Amino acid sequence: MLAFHLESALKDLNDLIAMSQQDIEDIKQARHDAQFERIGLKEDAIKSFEHRKSMIDHEISKLMRRHPESDMATLLDDEQQASLQQLKSKLAELSDVNKKYAKMVLSVGTFYNALLERVIPTEMEGYDRVTSKDASFLKVRV
């Protein structure tokens, strides 16, 4: 059962990495709708991974309770240990991809906020941001 949960968790991580890499490509091409459409899929993959991880923890805990005198390295076979190492590696890869994506999102967000500020200037009134009087040049005619 542990091998199944490890394999499933690795699949979830690979899916998350692929979706994040696609998000990076989409943000470069300004395909924001595609990114928004993937949000639900990413949330489902995250929930699935969290569930698999808790099942992995549960299975390892059961093994440790059954054999309290043994350490984890002796309880797991080579394939399971390799899967755990691969899981660790994929988590690090996902972290790196998400950091890259977060930097891009921050840059794009800063750009759009600066652009909006130039088109519609705002001022602070206490803690509230309000449109300044200089923004009256912007009129919409139908």
C-alpha angles and dihedrals in degrees: 000000000000091000090053093051091047091051092047092048090051090051091051091050092048089051091050092049091049092049092048091049089050088050089055091052091046094050089052089054093041091242094149096158091062090053093050091049090056095054093089092047091050092049090051091049091049092051090047091050092048090051092048091048092053089049090051090051090048094050092048090048090053091052092048092049092050092049107028093162093060128076121232095255091063094044095056124066122231093264093053092047090049090050091051090051091048089049090053091048093049091049089054090048091050090050091053093047092048091050090054091048092047091054090052093047090050091050094049092046092050090049093051093046091051090048092049090049090055094049097041110021116207135195133204117250103185104305095338126092111220134178111266123232089249089072091074090098088076108085129164119214124191 
